[in-house]
Amino acid sequence: MEKLKHLFSIDRLLLEGGGVLNGTFLNEGLIDELSLIIAPIADGSTNSLTLFETSPHLKKQSPVNFFLKEIEKLDDGGLWLKYVTKNK
């Protein structure tokens, strides 16, 4: 992140990773906003992916509290939930 800031003047980054990448960024304190879309669809599969995953190779991270910033109702019946961390 420091290299992206220094070399390319990037101040904000949209992270669209899987659970491991998201968990790694969360573990390093690099996530200050969380945007979730809840769609009224259910598939019942047992192999669902998680939003954040930890790894035994990473230091133990305390849970991160997100605070609701905004809710937007979508045309298809879904909800767009926007959260921020205490740091934001």
Distance bins in CASP14 RR format, pairs under 12 A and 6 or more apart:
PFRMAT RR
TARGET T0000
AUTHOR 0000-0000-0000
RMODE 2
METHOD distances of the structure
MODEL  1
1 7 0 0 0 0 0 1 0 0 0 0 0
1 8 0 0 0 0 0 1 0 0 0 0 0
1 10 0 0 0 0 1 0 0 0 0 0 0
1 11 0 0 0 0 0 1 0 0 0 0 0
1 12 0 0 0 0 0 1 0 0 0 0 0
1 13 1 0 0 1 0 0 0 0 0 0 0
1 15 0 0 0 0 0 1 0 0 0 0 0
1 24 0 0 0 0 0 1 0 0 0 0 0
1 25 0 0 0 0 1 0 0 0 0 0 0
1 28 0 0 0 0 1 0 0 0 0 0 0
1 29 0 0 0 0 0 1 0 0 0 0 0
1 30 1 0 0 1 0 0 0 0 0 0 0
1 31 0 0 0 0 0 1 0 0 0 0 0
1 32 0 0 0 0 0 1 0 0 0 0 0
2 8 0 0 0 0 0 1 0 0 0 0 0
2 10 0 0 0 0 0 1 0 0 0 0 0
2 28 0 0 0 0 0 1 0 0 0 0 0
2 30 0 0 0 0 0 1 0 0 0 0 0
3 9 0 0 0 0 0 1 0 0 0 0 0
3 10 0 0 0 0 1 0 0 0 0 0 0
3 13 0 0 0 0 0 1 0 0 0 0 0
4 10 1 0 1 0 0 0 0 0 0 0 0
4 11 0 0 0 0 1 0 0 0 0 0 0
4 12 0 0 0 0 0 1 0 0 0 0 0
4 13 1 0 0 1 0 0 0 0 0 0 0
4 30 0 0 0 0 0 1 0 0 0 0 0
5 11 1 0 0 1 0 0 0 0 0 0 0
5 12 0 0 0 0 0 1 0 0 0 0 0
5 13 0 0 0 0 1 0 0 0 0 0 0
5 30 0 0 0 0 0 1 0 0 0 0 0
11 32 0 0 0 0 0 1 0 0 0 0 0
12 30 0 0 0 0 0 1 0 0 0 0 0
12 31 0 0 0 0 0 1 0 0 0 0 0
12 32 0 0 0 0 1 0 0 0 0 0 0
12 33 0 0 0 0 1 0 0 0 0 0 0
12 88 0 0 0 0 0 1 0 0 0 0 0
13 21 0 0 0 0 0 1 0 0 0 0 0
13 25 0 0 0 0 1 0 0 0 0 0 0
13 30 0 0 0 0 1 0 0 0 0 0 0
13 31 0 0 0 0 1 0 0 0 0 0 0
13 32 0 0 0 0 0 1 0 0 0 0 0
13 33 0 0 0 0 0 1 0 0 0 0 0
14 22 0 0 0 0 0 1 0 0 0 0 0
14 25 0 0 0 0 0 1 0 0 0 0 0
14 31 0 0 0 0 0 1 0 0 0 0 0
14 33 0 0 0 0 1 0 0 0 0 0 0
14 34 0 0 0 0 0 1 0 0 0 0 0
14 35 0 0 0 0 1 0 0 0 0 0 0
15 21 1 0 0 1 0 0 0 0 0 0 0
15 22 1 0 0 1 0 0 0 0 0 0 0
15 23 0 0 0 0 1 0 0 0 0 0 0
15 24 0 0 0 0 1 0 0 0 0 0 0
15 25 1 0 1 0 0 0 0 0 0 0 0
15 26 0 0 0 0 1 0 0 0 0 0 0
15 28 0 0 0 0 0 1 0 0 0 0 0
15 29 0 0 0 0 0 1 0 0 0 0 0
15 30 0 0 0 0 1 0 0 0 0 0 0
15 31 1 0 0 1 0 0 0 0 0 0 0
15 32 0 0 0 0 0 1 0 0 0 0 0
15 33 0 0 0 0 1 0 0 0 0 0 0
15 34 0 0 0 0 1 0 0 0 0 0 0
15 35 0 0 0 0 0 1 0 0 0 0 0
15 51 0 0 0 0 0 1 0 0 0 0 0
15 52 0 0 0 0 0 1 0 0 0 0 0
16 22 0 0 0 0 1 0 0 0 0 0 0
16 25 0 0 0 0 0 1 0 0 0 0 0
16 35 0 0 0 0 0 1 0 0 0 0 0
16 51 0 0 0 0 0 1 0 0 0 0 0
17 23 0 0 0 0 1 0 0 0 0 0 0
17 24 0 0 0 0 1 0 0 0 0 0 0
17 25 0 0 0 0 1 0 0 0 0 0 0
17 26 0 0 0 0 0 1 0 0 0 0 0
17 31 0 0 0 0 0 1 0 0 0 0 0
17 49 0 0 0 0 0 1 0 0 0 0 0
17 50 0 0 0 0 0 1 0 0 0 0 0
17 51 0 0 0 0 1 0 0 0 0 0 0
17 52 0 0 0 0 0 1 0 0 0 0 0
17 53 0 0 0 0 0 1 0 0 0 0 0
18 24 0 0 0 0 1 0 0 0 0 0 0
18 25 0 0 0 0 0 1 0 0 0 0 0
18 26 0 0 0 0 0 1 0 0 0 0 0
18 49 1 0 0 1 0 0 0 0 0 0 0
18 50 0 0 0 0 1 0 0 0 0 0 0
18 51 1 0 0 1 0 0 0 0 0 0 0
18 52 0 0 0 0 1 0 0 0 0 0 0
18 53 1 0 0 1 0 0 0 0 0 0 0
19 25 0 0 0 0 1 0 0 0 0 0 0
19 26 0 0 0 0 1 0 0 0 0 0 0
19 27 0 0 0 0 0 1 0 0 0 0 0
19 31 0 0 0 0 0 1 0 0 0 0 0
19 48 0 0 0 0 0 1 0 0 0 0 0
19 49 1 0 0 1 0 0 0 0 0 0 0
19 50 1 0 1 0 0 0 0 0 0 0 0
19 51 1 0 0 1 0 0 0 0 0 0 0
19 52 1 0 1 0 0 0 0 0 0 0 0
19 53 1 0 1 0 0 0 0 0 0 0 0
19 54 0 0 0 0 1 0 0 0 0 0 0
19 55 0 0 0 0 0 1 0 0 0 0 0
20 26 0 0 0 0 0 1 0 0 0 0 0
20 27 0 0 0 0 0 1 0 0 0 0 0
20 49 0 0 0 0 1 0 0 0 0 0 0
20 50 0 0 0 0 1 0 0 0 0 0 0
20 51 0 0 0 0 0 1 0 0 0 0 0
20 52 0 0 0 0 1 0 0 0 0 0 0
20 53 1 0 1 0 0 0 0 0 0 0 0
20 54 0 0 0 0 1 0 0 0 0 0 0
20 55 1 0 0 1 0 0 0 0 0 0 0
20 56 0 0 0 0 0 1 0 0 0 0 0
20 57 0 0 0 0 0 1 0 0 0 0 0
20 58 0 0 0 0 1 0 0 0 0 0 0
21 27 0 0 0 0 0 1 0 0 0 0 0
21 28 0 0 0 0 0 1 0 0 0 0 0
21 30 0 0 0 0 0 1 0 0 0 0 0
21 31 0 0 0 0 0 1 0 0 0 0 0
21 49 0 0 0 0 0 1 0 0 0 0 0
21 50 0 0 0 0 0 1 0 0 0 0 0
21 51 0 0 0 0 0 1 0 0 0 0 0
21 52 0 0 0 0 1 0 0 0 0 0 0
21 53 0 0 0 0 1 0 0 0 0 0 0
21 55 0 0 0 0 0 1 0 0 0 0 0
21 58 0 0 0 0 0 1 0 0 0 0 0
22 28 0 0 0 0 0 1 0 0 0 0 0
22 29 0 0 0 0 0 1 0 0 0 0 0
22 30 0 0 0 0 0 1 0 0 0 0 0
22 31 1 0 0 1 0 0 0 0 0 0 0
22 34 0 0 0 0 1 0 0 0 0 0 0
22 35 0 0 0 0 0 1 0 0 0 0 0
22 36 0 0 0 0 0 1 0 0 0 0 0
22 49 0 0 0 0 0 1 0 0 0 0 0
22 50 0 0 0 0 1 0 0 0 0 0 0
22 51 1 0 0 1 0 0 0 0 0 0 0
22 52 1 0 1 0 0 0 0 0 0 0 0
22 53 1 0 0 1 0 0 0 0 0 0 0
22 54 0 0 0 0 0 1 0 0 0 0 0
22 55 0 0 0 0 0 1 0 0 0 0 0
22 64 0 0 0 0 0 1 0 0 0 0 0
23 29 0 0 0 0 1 0 0 0 0 0 0
23 30 0 0 0 0 1 0 0 0 0 0 0
23 31 0 0 0 0 1 0 0 0 0 0 0
23 34 0 0 0 0 0 1 0 0 0 0 0
23 50 0 0 0 0 1 0 0 0 0 0 0
23 51 0 0 0 0 1 0 0 0 0 0 0
23 52 1 0 1 0 0 0 0 0 0 0 0
23 53 1 0 1 0 0 0 0 0 0 0 0
23 54 1 0 0 1 0 0 0 0 0 0 0
23 55 0 0 0 0 1 0 0 0 0 0 0
23 57 0 0 0 0 0 1 0 0 0 0 0
23 58 0 0 0 0 1 0 0 0 0 0 0
23 59 0 0 0 0 0 1 0 0 0 0 0
23 61 0 0 0 0 1 0 0 0 0 0 0
23 63 0 0 0 0 0 1 0 0 0 0 0
23 64 0 0 0 0 1 0 0 0 0 0 0
24 30 0 0 0 0 1 0 0 0 0 0 0
24 31 0 0 0 0 0 1 0 0 0 0 0
24 52 0 0 0 0 1 0 0 0 0 0 0
24 53 0 0 0 0 1 0 0 0 0 0 0
24 54 0 0 0 0 1 0 0 0 0 0 0
24 55 1 0 0 1 0 0 0 0 0 0 0
24 57 0 0 0 0 1 0 0 0 0 0 0
24 58 1 0 0 1 0 0 0 0 0 0 0
24 59 0 0 0 0 0 1 0 0 0 0 0
24 61 0 0 0 0 1 0 0 0 0 0 0
25 31 1 0 1 0 0 0 0 0 0 0 0
25 32 0 0 0 0 0 1 0 0 0 0 0
25 33 0 0 0 0 0 1 0 0 0 0 0
25 34 0 0 0 0 0 1 0 0 0 0 0
25 51 0 0 0 0 0 1 0 0 0 0 0
25 52 0 0 0 0 1 0 0 0 0 0 0
25 53 0 0 0 0 0 1 0 0 0 0 0
25 58 0 0 0 0 0 1 0 0 0 0 0
25 61 0 0 0 0 0 1 0 0 0 0 0
25 64 0 0 0 0 0 1 0 0 0 0 0
25 85 0 0 0 0 0 1 0 0 0 0 0
26 32 0 0 0 0 0 1 0 0 0 0 0
26 33 0 0 0 0 0 1 0 0 0 0 0
26 34 0 0 0 0 1 0 0 0 0 0 0
26 50 0 0 0 0 0 1 0 0 0 0 0
26 51 0 0 0 0 1 0 0 0 0 0 0
26 52 1 0 1 0 0 0 0 0 0 0 0
26 53 0 0 0 0 1 0 0 0 0 0 0
26 54 0 0 0 0 1 0 0 0 0 0 0
26 55 0 0 0 0 0 1 0 0 0 0 0
26 58 0 0 0 0 1 0 0 0 0 0 0
26 59 0 0 0 0 0 1 0 0 0 0 0
26 61 1 0 0 1 0 0 0 0 0 0 0
26 62 0 0 0 0 0 1 0 0 0 0 0
26 63 0 0 0 0 1 0 0 0 0 0 0
26 64 1 0 1 0 0 0 0 0 0 0 0
26 65 0 0 0 0 0 1 0 0 0 0 0
26 66 0 0 0 0 0 1 0 0 0 0 0
26 85 0 0 0 0 1 0 0 0 0 0 0
27 52 0 0 0 0 1 0 0 0 0 0 0
27 53 0 0 0 0 0 1 0 0 0 0 0
27 54 1 0 0 1 0 0 0 0 0 0 0
27 55 0 0 0 0 1 0 0 0 0 0 0
27 57 0 0 0 0 0 1 0 0 0 0 0
27 58 1 0 1 0 0 0 0 0 0 0 0
27 59 1 0 0 1 0 0 0 0 0 0 0
27 60 0 0 0 0 1 0 0 0 0 0 0
27 61 1 0 1 0 0 0 0 0 0 0 0
27 62 0 0 0 0 1 0 0 0 0 0 0
27 63 0 0 0 0 0 1 0 0 0 0 0
27 64 0 0 0 0 1 0 0 0 0 0 0
28 58 0 0 0 0 1 0 0 0 0 0 0
28 59 0 0 0 0 1 0 0 0 0 0 0
28 61 0 0 0 0 1 0 0 0 0 0 0
28 64 0 0 0 0 0 1 0 0 0 0 0
29 52 0 0 0 0 0 1 0 0 0 0 0
29 58 0 0 0 0 0 1 0 0 0 0 0
29 59 0 0 0 0 0 1 0 0 0 0 0
29 61 0 0 0 0 1 0 0 0 0 0 0
29 62 0 0 0 0 0 1 0 0 0 0 0
29 64 1 0 0 1 0 0 0 0 0 0 0
29 85 0 0 0 0 1 0 0 0 0 0 0
29 86 0 0 0 0 0 1 0 0 0 0 0
29 87 1 0 0 1 0 0 0 0 0 0 0
29 88 0 0 0 0 0 1 0 0 0 0 0
30 61 0 0 0 0 0 1 0 0 0 0 0
30 64 0 0 0 0 0 1 0 0 0 0 0
30 85 0 0 0 0 0 1 0 0 0 0 0
30 87 0 0 0 0 0 1 0 0 0 0 0
31 51 0 0 0 0 0 1 0 0 0 0 0
31 52 0 0 0 0 1 0 0 0 0 0 0
31 61 0 0 0 0 0 1 0 0 0 0 0
31 64 1 0 0 1 0 0 0 0 0 0 0
31 65 0 0 0 0 0 1 0 0 0 0 0
31 66 0 0 0 0 1 0 0 0 0 0 0
31 83 0 0 0 0 1 0 0 0 0 0 0
31 84 0 0 0 0 1 0 0 0 0 0 0
31 85 1 0 0 1 0 0 0 0 0 0 0
31 86 0 0 0 0 0 1 0 0 0 0 0
31 87 0 0 0 0 1 0 0 0 0 0 0
31 88 0 0 0 0 1 0 0 0 0 0 0
32 64 0 0 0 0 1 0 0 0 0 0 0
32 66 0 0 0 0 1 0 0 0 0 0 0
32 67 0 0 0 0 0 1 0 0 0 0 0
32 69 0 0 0 0 0 1 0 0 0 0 0
32 82 0 0 0 0 0 1 0 0 0 0 0
32 83 0 0 0 0 1 0 0 0 0 0 0
32 84 1 0 0 1 0 0 0 0 0 0 0
32 85 1 0 1 0 0 0 0 0 0 0 0
32 86 0 0 0 0 1 0 0 0 0 0 0
32 87 1 0 1 0 0 0 0 0 0 0 0
32 88 1 0 1 0 0 0 0 0 0 0 0
33 64 0 0 0 0 0 1 0 0 0 0 0
33 66 0 0 0 0 1 0 0 0 0 0 0
33 67 0 0 0 0 0 1 0 0 0 0 0
33 68 0 0 0 0 0 1 0 0 0 0 0
33 69 1 0 0 1 0 0 0 0 0 0 0
33 70 0 0 0 0 0 1 0 0 0 0 0
33 81 0 0 0 0 0 1 0 0 0 0 0
33 82 1 0 0 1 0 0 0 0 0 0 0
33 83 1 0 0 1 0 0 0 0 0 0 0
33 84 1 0 1 0 0 0 0 0 0 0 0
33 85 1 0 0 1 0 0 0 0 0 0 0
33 86 0 0 0 0 0 1 0 0 0 0 0
33 87 0 0 0 0 0 1 0 0 0 0 0
33 88 1 0 0 1 0 0 0 0 0 0 0
34 51 0 0 0 0 1 0 0 0 0 0 0
34 52 0 0 0 0 1 0 0 0 0 0 0
34 64 0 0 0 0 1 0 0 0 0 0 0
34 65 0 0 0 0 0 1 0 0 0 0 0
34 66 1 0 1 0 0 0 0 0 0 0 0
34 67 0 0 0 0 1 0 0 0 0 0 0
34 68 0 0 0 0 1 0 0 0 0 0 0
34 69 0 0 0 0 1 0 0 0 0 0 0
34 70 0 0 0 0 0 1 0 0 0 0 0
34 80 0 0 0 0 0 1 0 0 0 0 0
34 81 0 0 0 0 1 0 0 0 0 0 0
34 82 1 0 0 1 0 0 0 0 0 0 0
34 83 1 0 1 0 0 0 0 0 0 0 0
34 84 1 0 0 1 0 0 0 0 0 0 0
34 85 1 0 0 1 0 0 0 0 0 0 0
34 88 0 0 0 0 0 1 0 0 0 0 0
35 51 0 0 0 0 0 1 0 0 0 0 0
35 66 0 0 0 0 0 1 0 0 0 0 0
35 68 0 0 0 0 0 1 0 0 0 0 0
35 69 0 0 0 0 1 0 0 0 0 0 0
35 70 0 0 0 0 1 0 0 0 0 0 0
35 71 0 0 0 0 0 1 0 0 0 0 0
35 72 0 0 0 0 0 1 0 0 0 0 0
35 79 0 0 0 0 0 1 0 0 0 0 0
35 80 1 0 0 1 0 0 0 0 0 0 0
35 81 1 0 0 1 0 0 0 0 0 0 0
35 82 1 0 1 0 0 0 0 0 0 0 0
35 83 1 0 0 1 0 0 0 0 0 0 0
35 84 0 0 0 0 0 1 0 0 0 0 0
36 51 1 0 0 1 0 0 0 0 0 0 0
36 52 0 0 0 0 0 1 0 0 0 0 0
36 66 0 0 0 0 1 0 0 0 0 0 0
36 68 0 0 0 0 0 1 0 0 0 0 0
36 69 0 0 0 0 0 1 0 0 0 0 0
36 70 0 0 0 0 0 1 0 0 0 0 0
36 71 0 0 0 0 0 1 0 0 0 0 0
36 72 0 0 0 0 0 1 0 0 0 0 0
36 74 0 0 0 0 0 1 0 0 0 0 0
36 78 0 0 0 0 0 1 0 0 0 0 0
36 79 0 0 0 0 1 0 0 0 0 0 0
36 80 1 0 0 1 0 0 0 0 0 0 0
36 81 1 0 1 0 0 0 0 0 0 0 0
36 82 1 0 0 1 0 0 0 0 0 0 0
36 83 1 0 0 1 0 0 0 0 0 0 0
37 51 0 0 0 0 0 1 0 0 0 0 0
37 71 0 0 0 0 0 1 0 0 0 0 0
37 72 0 0 0 0 1 0 0 0 0 0 0
37 73 0 0 0 0 0 1 0 0 0 0 0
37 74 1 0 0 1 0 0 0 0 0 0 0
37 76 0 0 0 0 1 0 0 0 0 0 0
37 77 0 0 0 0 0 1 0 0 0 0 0
37 78 1 0 0 1 0 0 0 0 0 0 0
37 79 1 0 0 1 0 0 0 0 0 0 0
37 80 1 0 1 0 0 0 0 0 0 0 0
37 81 1 0 0 1 0 0 0 0 0 0 0
37 82 0 0 0 0 0 1 0 0 0 0 0
38 51 0 0 0 0 0 1 0 0 0 0 0
38 71 0 0 0 0 1 0 0 0 0 0 0
38 72 0 0 0 0 0 1 0 0 0 0 0
38 73 0 0 0 0 0 1 0 0 0 0 0
38 74 0 0 0 0 1 0 0 0 0 0 0
38 76 0 0 0 0 0 1 0 0 0 0 0
38 77 0 0 0 0 1 0 0 0 0 0 0
38 78 1 0 1 0 0 0 0 0 0 0 0
38 79 1 0 1 0 0 0 0 0 0 0 0
38 80 0 0 0 0 1 0 0 0 0 0 0
38 81 1 0 0 1 0 0 0 0 0 0 0
38 82 0 0 0 0 0 1 0 0 0 0 0
39 74 0 0 0 0 1 0 0 0 0 0 0
39 75 0 0 0 0 0 1 0 0 0 0 0
39 76 1 0 0 1 0 0 0 0 0 0 0
39 77 1 0 0 1 0 0 0 0 0 0 0
39 78 1 0 1 0 0 0 0 0 0 0 0
39 79 0 0 0 0 1 0 0 0 0 0 0
39 80 0 0 0 0 0 1 0 0 0 0 0
39 81 0 0 0 0 0 1 0 0 0 0 0
40 73 0 0 0 0 0 1 0 0 0 0 0
40 74 0 0 0 0 1 0 0 0 0 0 0
40 75 0 0 0 0 0 1 0 0 0 0 0
40 76 1 0 0 1 0 0 0 0 0 0 0
40 77 1 0 1 0 0 0 0 0 0 0 0
40 78 1 0 1 0 0 0 0 0 0 0 0
40 79 0 0 0 0 1 0 0 0 0 0 0
41 76 0 0 0 0 1 0 0 0 0 0 0
41 77 0 0 0 0 0 1 0 0 0 0 0
41 78 0 0 0 0 1 0 0 0 0 0 0
42 48 0 0 0 0 0 1 0 0 0 0 0
51 64 0 0 0 0 0 1 0 0 0 0 0
51 66 0 0 0 0 0 1 0 0 0 0 0
51 83 0 0 0 0 0 1 0 0 0 0 0
52 58 0 0 0 0 0 1 0 0 0 0 0
52 61 0 0 0 0 1 0 0 0 0 0 0
52 63 0 0 0 0 0 1 0 0 0 0 0
52 64 0 0 0 0 1 0 0 0 0 0 0
52 66 0 0 0 0 0 1 0 0 0 0 0
53 61 0 0 0 0 0 1 0 0 0 0 0
54 60 0 0 0 0 1 0 0 0 0 0 0
54 61 1 0 0 1 0 0 0 0 0 0 0
54 62 0 0 0 0 0 1 0 0 0 0 0
54 63 0 0 0 0 0 1 0 0 0 0 0
54 64 0 0 0 0 0 1 0 0 0 0 0
55 61 0 0 0 0 0 1 0 0 0 0 0
63 85 0 0 0 0 0 1 0 0 0 0 0
63 86 0 0 0 0 0 1 0 0 0 0 0
64 83 0 0 0 0 0 1 0 0 0 0 0
64 84 0 0 0 0 0 1 0 0 0 0 0
64 85 1 0 0 1 0 0 0 0 0 0 0
64 86 0 0 0 0 1 0 0 0 0 0 0
64 87 0 0 0 0 1 0 0 0 0 0 0
64 88 0 0 0 0 0 1 0 0 0 0 0
65 83 0 0 0 0 1 0 0 0 0 0 0
65 84 0 0 0 0 0 1 0 0 0 0 0
65 85 1 0 0 1 0 0 0 0 0 0 0
65 86 1 0 0 1 0 0 0 0 0 0 0
65 87 0 0 0 0 0 1 0 0 0 0 0
65 88 0 0 0 0 0 1 0 0 0 0 0
66 81 0 0 0 0 1 0 0 0 0 0 0
66 82 0 0 0 0 1 0 0 0 0 0 0
66 83 1 1 0 0 0 0 0 0 0 0 0
66 84 1 0 0 1 0 0 0 0 0 0 0
66 85 1 0 1 0 0 0 0 0 0 0 0
66 86 0 0 0 0 1 0 0 0 0 0 0
66 87 0 0 0 0 0 1 0 0 0 0 0
66 88 0 0 0 0 1 0 0 0 0 0 0
67 81 0 0 0 0 0 1 0 0 0 0 0
67 82 0 0 0 0 0 1 0 0 0 0 0
67 83 1 0 0 1 0 0 0 0 0 0 0
67 84 1 0 1 0 0 0 0 0 0 0 0
67 85 1 0 0 1 0 0 0 0 0 0 0
67 86 1 0 0 1 0 0 0 0 0 0 0
67 87 0 0 0 0 0 1 0 0 0 0 0
67 88 0 0 0 0 1 0 0 0 0 0 0
68 79 0 0 0 0 0 1 0 0 0 0 0
68 80 0 0 0 0 0 1 0 0 0 0 0
68 81 1 0 0 1 0 0 0 0 0 0 0
68 82 1 0 0 1 0 0 0 0 0 0 0
68 83 1 0 1 0 0 0 0 0 0 0 0
68 84 0 0 0 0 1 0 0 0 0 0 0
68 85 0 0 0 0 0 1 0 0 0 0 0
69 80 0 0 0 0 0 1 0 0 0 0 0
69 81 0 0 0 0 1 0 0 0 0 0 0
69 82 1 0 1 0 0 0 0 0 0 0 0
69 83 1 0 1 0 0 0 0 0 0 0 0
69 84 1 0 1 0 0 0 0 0 0 0 0
69 85 0 0 0 0 0 1 0 0 0 0 0
69 86 0 0 0 0 0 1 0 0 0 0 0
69 88 0 0 0 0 1 0 0 0 0 0 0
70 79 0 0 0 0 0 1 0 0 0 0 0
70 80 1 0 0 1 0 0 0 0 0 0 0
70 81 1 0 0 1 0 0 0 0 0 0 0
70 82 1 0 1 0 0 0 0 0 0 0 0
70 83 0 0 0 0 1 0 0 0 0 0 0
70 84 0 0 0 0 1 0 0 0 0 0 0
71 78 0 0 0 0 0 1 0 0 0 0 0
71 79 1 0 0 1 0 0 0 0 0 0 0
71 80 1 0 0 1 0 0 0 0 0 0 0
71 81 1 0 1 0 0 0 0 0 0 0 0
71 82 1 0 0 1 0 0 0 0 0 0 0
71 83 0 0 0 0 0 1 0 0 0 0 0
72 78 0 0 0 0 1 0 0 0 0 0 0
72 79 1 0 0 1 0 0 0 0 0 0 0
72 80 1 0 1 0 0 0 0 0 0 0 0
72 81 0 0 0 0 1 0 0 0 0 0 0
72 82 1 0 0 1 0 0 0 0 0 0 0
73 79 1 0 0 1 0 0 0 0 0 0 0
73 80 1 0 0 1 0 0 0 0 0 0 0
73 81 0 0 0 0 0 1 0 0 0 0 0
74 80 1 0 1 0 0 0 0 0 0 0 0
74 81 0 0 0 0 0 1 0 0 0 0 0
82 88 0 0 0 0 0 1 0 0 0 0 0
END
